[in-house]
Amino acid sequence: MVDDNTVLVTGGAGFIGAHLALGFKEHHPGVRVVALDNLKRRGSELNLARLADGGVEFVHGDVRVPGDLPPLKNLALIIECSAEPSVLAGYGEAPGYVIDSNLNGAIHCLELARTTGAAMIFLSTSRVYPIKRLRNIALQETETRLEVLPDQSQPGITTDGIDETFPLDGARSLYGATKYAAELFISEYAAMYELRAIVNRCGVVAGPWQMGRVDQGIMALWVSRHLFRGALSYIGFGGRGKQVRDMLHVQDLLELILLQAARMDTLQGMTFNAGGGVGNSISLLELTQLCRQATGIDIPISSNPEDRPADIPYYVTNNALLQSNCDWSPRRNLEVIADDTARWITDNRRVLEKILG
Ligand SMILES: NC(=O)c1ccc[n+]([C@@H]2O[C@H](COP(=O)([O-])OP(=O)(O)OC[C@H]3O[C@@H](n4cnc5c(N)ncnc54)[C@H](O)[C@@H]3O)[C@@H](O)[C@H]2O)c1
């Protein structure tokens, strides 16, 4: 990235997009960074002042509308972070928004890349892996969590987590399907138009400025419900809170994206699983314990044994491919993620109570 280049971050007022836009500007002050967002996510408007303070230009626009994607001078990189990011999107409702935004929106970004010669870093998801396949991972139950058994019948899953060879056949939710379809278009654009692109299939990303909801942003949800003494429930898999995810601090993700942007020529065409990994894996029961430590508050948690659609008992990222190609590993542990999230909510309590409370 050289001075006078422009970086466009779509979904740039969202949790990840705003963090990446601000981080890019901080690390490359001579680069023009533009954040585009339609402000659909409640709370994303709170990031506008932060973006302005950090020297990031904001464009109110919608990736579903090709004309909203600005014709930027010297556009070198598009970081596609816009999305309807809920795995529950489309269940019991019309699928229009998630398809139009996540798939057509991504294709409009690809068109911008094709016509300008810009490279792309695409924020995909672990949810490209099919639900049935993930539910078929052989697990054993310990006192506080589910753990992967050493013997598995499927490729791509070991006690180190899920790698990129995990099977891709089967239904995966509209969220996962739109992201996977966008990945397929990226590889077609790479083959047909020599698009330079990197795909990151992220597990759970967490940290300050995440507007956590019941269906997305579990760390912010759990910490905020503790701080605001709200209601929480262990949902699904018997209601015992033993389902497991790994968590990646958003600052670790920024460090990865900065590295990838700098090495686009060698990494282009690659697809990576990117997450906190086994060392940053946690069950809901354990998360409650962590939140009690981070907030000093103990709240009752109810139990609902019914599985929600698209729910999976276990997802932990195997970062080996990233580690060997990018020389990167997550540096911030779960305590840091919880403490940073709790501090952010406490410092912004008045305004966040309306959104997270
Ligand atoms: N946070 C995670 O744990 C996680 C995990 C895996 C993948 N991802 C992916 O990372 C990206 C960023 O997620 P996030 O957690 O920051 O979510 P977010 O909801 O905070 O950010 C997404 C942003 O996109 C905006 N947006 C939605 N529809 C739009 C449209 N049609 N046009 C323009 N902007 C639009 C929203 O207003 C929001 O600000 C998404 O692509 C998501 O799928 C996130």
The ligand as a Gaussian input file, in Angstrom:
#p B3LYP/6-31G(d) Opt

LIG

0 1
 N      -18.422000     -10.717000      13.878000
 C      -18.223000     -11.986000      13.620000
 O      -18.130000     -12.800000      14.542000
 C      -18.074000     -12.469000      12.199000
 C      -17.747000     -13.816000      11.999000
 C      -17.600000     -14.281000      10.694000
 C      -17.756000     -13.415000       9.624000
 N      -18.089000     -12.116000       9.847000
 C      -18.270000     -11.245000       8.678000
 O      -17.552000     -10.059000       8.873000
 C      -18.243000      -8.973000       8.265000
 C      -18.468000      -7.888000       9.276000
 O      -19.302000      -8.387000      10.327000
 P      -19.561000      -7.563000      11.639000
 O      -19.484000      -8.482000      12.784000
 O      -18.744000      -6.336000      11.639000
 O      -21.110000      -7.200000      11.439000
 P      -21.812000      -5.758000      11.558000
 O      -23.266000      -5.998000      11.426000
 O      -21.330000      -5.042000      12.768000
 O      -21.240000      -5.007000      10.274000
 C      -21.801000      -5.135000       8.998000
 C      -22.074000      -3.731000       8.489000
 O      -22.631000      -3.842000       7.178000
 C      -23.643000      -2.861000       7.069000
 N      -24.541000      -3.278000       6.000000
 C      -25.520000      -4.223000       6.028000
 N      -26.121000      -4.303000       4.844000
 C      -25.515000      -3.388000       4.037000
 C      -25.704000      -2.992000       2.705000
 N      -26.658000      -3.571000       1.949000
 N      -24.917000      -2.009000       2.197000
 C      -23.966000      -1.412000       2.953000
 N      -23.740000      -1.747000       4.242000
 C      -24.511000      -2.727000       4.775000
 C      -24.304000      -2.798000       8.429000
 O      -24.966000      -1.568000       8.652000
 C      -23.097000      -2.972000       9.353000
 O      -22.578000      -1.735000       9.752000
 C      -19.539000      -9.556000       7.693000
 O      -19.348000      -9.847000       6.343000
 C      -19.720000     -10.831000       8.467000
 O      -20.435000     -11.774000       7.740000
 C      -18.264000     -11.622000      11.107000

